[in-house]
Structures are given as C-alpha cells and as structure tokens.
Amino acid sequence: MKWTCASYEFDAKMPILMGILNVTPDSFSDGGHYASVEAAVAHAEQMAAEGAAIIDVGGESTRSGADPVDPAEEWRRIGDVVQALVERGLCVSVDTRHAEVAAKAVEAGAAIINDVSGFCDPAMVEVARASDVGCVVMHMKGDPATMQQHAEYDDVVAEVRDYLTGRCAELEAAGIAHERLCIDPGPGFAKTPQQTTELMRNLHELARLGYPVMCAVSRKGFIGRAYGIDDPLERDEASAAEALLACELGASVVRTHNVAATAKALEGLRPYVLLGLGSNVALVAEPGEETEAKIAQLNLAIAQLCTLPDSQIVDIAPFYGSEPAYYDDQDEFVNTVVLMRSGLPPRELLGCLHAIENGLGRIREVENGPRTLDIDILDYQLYAFATDDLVLPHPRVTERDFVVKPLLDLLPGHVLADGTPVGQVPEAERVGRAWKLQG
C-alpha cells in the first residue's frame, strides 16, 4: 500500500514516523516549547535525524476545551516554520482545520494536510482537490471546545469505521485520489478513555478499509488513565508501547512527540503472515451439517494457531465455501484466511503448521485431494524465496478464488512480498470458485 503526498510516496507496509511539532503556547504537553522559528526548526531537524519521515506542524491546540485560534494568528505562528522546513528538504504536514491556513501551507510546499475535523469544510475539500497533497482524514464529533459532550456511541468501533468509510468515499467522489488518503480514528477526540482503548484495540477493523491507518495516541489522556501516568511528559514510553501494538494491528503512520523512543519500540514489530486454511473432510458430522463441521475444524485449527510461540492472530476473514480445484472428484471446501504477526522464521512456522494439520487428521495421499485440514503460508512479509519445501509467496495465491476473496476482505489491494498484486488475475480466470458463507 502506497501513500502519495505531493512529491513524496510512502510505503505503508512499514511504519512511517510523523514527528509532532506544536508551535503553540497552549498544547497539552509541549505548549510554548518551540515558540521561536529557530527552536522549532532545530527540533524538527532532531526528529528527522531520529527517524521521522514527516514533520507535522501545528499552530492551534486541539486539546479538549481549547479555545479556537483565528486563521491569521495560526498562520503567523507556523508560516515561517513551514517554509524553513520545506527549504531544508523535509516532508511537512500541516495540522490545521482551517482551509485558509492549509492553502497557504500547500503553497509554501507542505505535502500533507492533517485535518482533525475530517475535511468537513467544503473549502478544505477544495484545497485538497486543487492540489496533490496527502490527506489525513480524522474522526471527531463537534469541535475541540465541545467534543467531549458528544462521546456517546452504541458501538464506537463500527461507528468510527463507518464514518471514515463515508468521508473517504465523499472525498474520492470530489476528485481526491484514494492513494492520497490516510485515516485517523481520532483517539481522545469525542471519545472517553474507555472508548479510545476499545477503538485502538480494534484497529484491524480500520485496516480492512484499504487506507493507511494513523496511530495518533502520543501522550493522550487514555494512556495516562491506563498506565497511571498523570504527567503527559512522562507518557512517552507507554505511548511507544501503544504505537507498537497499533502497528501490529495494522496502523502504518505513527504520529509521535518522542520519535527516538517510538523508533526504538518499533524495532520489536513482527512481520505479518497470511495463512490460508481449508477443509473438505468432516471427521464428525450429522447428515446435512457437513459445512458446519468443516467450519468447526477450521476453528479448532485457529484455536491452535493462538498457542504458537511469539505469534498473535490479528484478524480472520469470513468463511467461504468453494468448489474443489485441480482435483475435481471430491467434496466442496470451506476456507478462510488468517492474518497474524509472528517472530517465527518461515520454516519453523511451517513445521508448526504441519503439526496442527497432522493433529487434526491430515492425510497426504492424493495431491490437492480430500483433507480434513490444509494450512498454507500465503505471504510472509519481507520473504520472497523458493526451496524444495517452501516457496514464498505461495506461487498459486493469485489464481485461487477461495484465497483471493477472503484475503482481500482483510487487506484490500494487498501486494505480496514479491511485488505481485493479489487481485491481478480476473475472477473469471481463477480456480476454486468461492462464495461467502458467513461474515
């Protein structure tokens, strides 16, 4: 997945660090620290040296209850800083909800508009449409002064997901390309600490939308509540731990005050692995309940995947029924795809998967023939190789309908480790026609 921001293009498969530069007197943790242009530029250069690919410049505090800032004053605070950073060759993002400020920043060379109001202002949409900058689309209800009065949800994850889906669809309809959009669930914005925690623990639901997902939790109040840290300046280590967790769940852009601590934490990010699971032999099934029995067997296998060392399941696709492929004289299959993070090397993981298959009665008598359980490594991040016992990515991923459909449910537009787009083979040309059984 690529995120295109003017002349910059970021590979969202790996975390992209965005350093926070607040040129404000009243931001909740660092207000007044970088009030002069010299101090702001020095801090930006330090963050870039520590690993920040983007510097996010803000001139208005959006903390809860903050007073609004006139656009002219906001630009007075950030204009010289934006220009100085652009002149130094840095990728600049402008953190603003005012179209007037965004337009001036883009004219000065900023490559990203980070709008906490989610591009709800038609004038801001026009600024984005008329340029080629990247856009961070955030969820918030109300405005910074009133947002905590609106922290009411029946299902915060579903409502934020659906809002961002709708906003991005509207922006694309307005002429802003899909690859320019990044989504931010807005932790702490019109959300209680409990709601924010629930949202951040379910970021995989947002990753399914097919846009880069931002993790913007740095020093936020929910971290203070969860970790018992009252002083925002003391929350950097906990913020870095939350960033790592968010990236394991699918976040790809991390907005942070402390770039060095975050970069250090992200060294522990495990590669993602996509596993394809299938079954067409039910060991125990009443007549007419064979499909349910096959699903039960796949669930048993998924439960055993949960016990693998140094591994964690992130997401599971819906179950699909499919016609047999390659060997026709057998029953229909039930299939799914599992997305996980793992520190196990590919061959060690393969041995674990074979042990699960064998434990659930796998018999290898006929190639592509009937089986109680099949688990294939479809794609393993950063690995592309071929040996006698393992080829990565799996050489038949893109030709199998029963793999492509559930995989794209999890990761729309996914590109394999060797650069192959998963959806490159037209559906009519794939083998093993698949249909969704349940969501």
QUILINRA-V602503 format. One record per pair of residues at least 24 apart in sequence whose C-alpha atoms are under 8 Angstrom apart, sorted by the first residue. I is the first residue (numbers start at 1). J is the second residue. Records with the same first field share a line. If there is no record, write none. Layout:
BEGIN
I: J / J
END
This chain:
BEGIN
1: 211 / 212 / 413 / 414 / 415
2: 179 / 212
3: 134 / 179 / 180 / 181 / 182 / 212
4: 133 / 134 / 179 / 180
5: 111 / 112 / 132 / 133 / 134 / 135 / 180
6: 111 / 112 / 131 / 132 / 133 / 134
7: 111
8: 91 / 111
12: 212 / 252 / 253
13: 252
14: 252
15: 247 / 251 / 252 / 253 / 254 / 266
16: 52 / 53 / 54 / 252 / 253 / 254
17: 51 / 52 / 53 / 54 / 253 / 254 / 255 / 256 / 259 / 263
18: 52 / 53 / 54 / 55 / 56 / 253 / 254 / 255 / 256 / 259
19: 44 / 47 / 48 / 52 / 53 / 54 / 55 / 56 / 255 / 256 / 257 / 258 / 259
20: 55 / 56 / 57 / 58 / 255 / 256 / 257
21: 55 / 56 / 57 / 58 / 257
22: 57 / 58 / 59 / 60
23: 57 / 58 / 59 / 60 / 77 / 78
24: 58 / 59 / 60 / 61 / 77
26: 61
27: 60 / 61 / 62 / 63
28: 61 / 63 / 232
29: 219 / 232 / 233
30: 233
35: 77
37: 80 / 81
40: 81
41: 81 / 84 / 85
44: 85
47: 258 / 259 / 260
48: 90
50: 259 / 260 / 263
51: 259 / 260 / 263
52: 259
53: 90 / 91
54: 90 / 91 / 92 / 93
55: 90 / 91 / 92 / 93
56: 92 / 93 / 94 / 95 / 114
57: 82 / 92 / 93 / 94 / 95
58: 94 / 95 / 96
59: 95 / 96
60: 96
62: 144
63: 144
64: 144 / 145 / 146 / 147 / 148 / 189
65: 144 / 145 / 146
66: 144 / 145
67: 144 / 145
68: 145
71: 98 / 100 / 101
72: 101
74: 101
75: 101 / 104
79: 104 / 105
82: 108 / 109 / 110
83: 108 / 109
86: 110
97: 124
98: 124
99: 123 / 124 / 127
102: 127
103: 127
106: 131 / 133
112: 136
114: 138
116: 140 / 186
117: 143
118: 167
119: 167
125: 171 / 174
128: 176
129: 174 / 175 / 176
132: 180
133: 180
134: 180 / 181 / 182
135: 180 / 181 / 182
136: 181 / 182 / 183 / 184
137: 164 / 167 / 168 / 181 / 182 / 183 / 184
138: 164 / 183 / 184 / 185 / 186
139: 163 / 164 / 184 / 185 / 186 / 189
140: 186 / 189 / 190
141: 189 / 190
142: 190
144: 189
147: 189 / 190
148: 189 / 190 / 191 / 192
149: 190
150: 190 / 191
151: 190 / 191 / 192
152: 191
156: 195 / 198 / 199
157: 198 / 199 / 202 / 205
160: 185
161: 185 / 205 / 206
165: 209
178: 211
179: 211
181: 211 / 212
182: 211 / 212 / 213 / 214
183: 211 / 212 / 213 / 214
184: 213 / 214 / 215 / 216
185: 214
186: 216
187: 216 / 217 / 220
188: 220 / 221 / 222
192: 222
193: 221 / 222 / 223 / 225
194: 222
196: 222
197: 222
200: 246
201: 246 / 249
202: 249
203: 246 / 249 / 250 / 251
204: 249 / 250 / 314 / 315
207: 249 / 250 / 251 / 410 / 411
208: 409 / 410 / 411 / 412
209: 411 / 412
210: 411 / 412 / 413
212: 251 / 252 / 253
213: 250 / 251 / 252 / 253
214: 251 / 252 / 253 / 254 / 255
215: 243 / 246 / 247 / 251 / 252 / 253 / 254 / 255
216: 254 / 255 / 256
217: 242 / 243 / 255 / 256
218: 255 / 256 / 257
219: 257
236: 261
237: 261 / 262
240: 265 / 266
241: 265
244: 268 / 269
248: 272 / 314 / 341
249: 314
270: 341 / 342 / 343
271: 341 / 342 / 343 / 380 / 381 / 382
272: 339 / 340 / 341 / 342 / 380 / 381
273: 339 / 340 / 341 / 342 / 377 / 378 / 379 / 380 / 381
274: 337 / 338 / 339 / 340 / 377 / 378 / 379 / 380 / 407
275: 337 / 338 / 339 / 340 / 375 / 376 / 377 / 378 / 379
276: 335 / 336 / 337 / 338 / 374 / 375 / 376 / 377 / 378 / 403
277: 335 / 336 / 337 / 338 / 373 / 374 / 375 / 376
278: 333 / 334 / 335 / 336 / 373 / 374 / 375
279: 333 / 334 / 335 / 370 / 371 / 372 / 373 / 374
280: 330 / 331 / 332 / 333 / 334 / 370 / 371 / 372 / 373
281: 331 / 370 / 371 / 372 / 373
282: 372
283: 372
291: 334
294: 333 / 334 / 372
295: 319 / 334
297: 360 / 372 / 373
298: 335 / 373
301: 356 / 357 / 360
304: 356
308: 352
309: 344
310: 342 / 343 / 344
311: 340 / 341 / 342 / 343 / 344
312: 340 / 341 / 342
313: 338 / 339 / 340 / 341
314: 338 / 339 / 340 / 341
315: 339 / 340 / 410
316: 410
317: 406 / 407 / 409 / 410 / 439
318: 406 / 409 / 436 / 437 / 438 / 439
319: 406 / 436 / 437 / 438 / 439
320: 402 / 406 / 434 / 435 / 436 / 437 / 438
321: 402 / 434 / 435 / 436 / 437
322: 402 / 432 / 433 / 434 / 435
323: 432 / 433 / 434
324: 432
325: 368 / 431 / 432
326: 368 / 431
327: 367 / 368 / 369
330: 369 / 370
331: 370
335: 402 / 403
336: 402 / 403 / 406
337: 403 / 406 / 407
339: 410
346: 380
347: 390
350: 377
379: 416 / 417
380: 417
381: 416 / 417
382: 417
383: 417 / 418
384: 417 / 418
392: 417
393: 417 / 418
397: 422
398: 422 / 423 / 424 / 425 / 430
399: 425 / 429 / 430 / 431
400: 430 / 431 / 432 / 433
401: 427 / 430 / 431 / 432 / 433 / 434
402: 431 / 432 / 433 / 434 / 435
405: 434
END
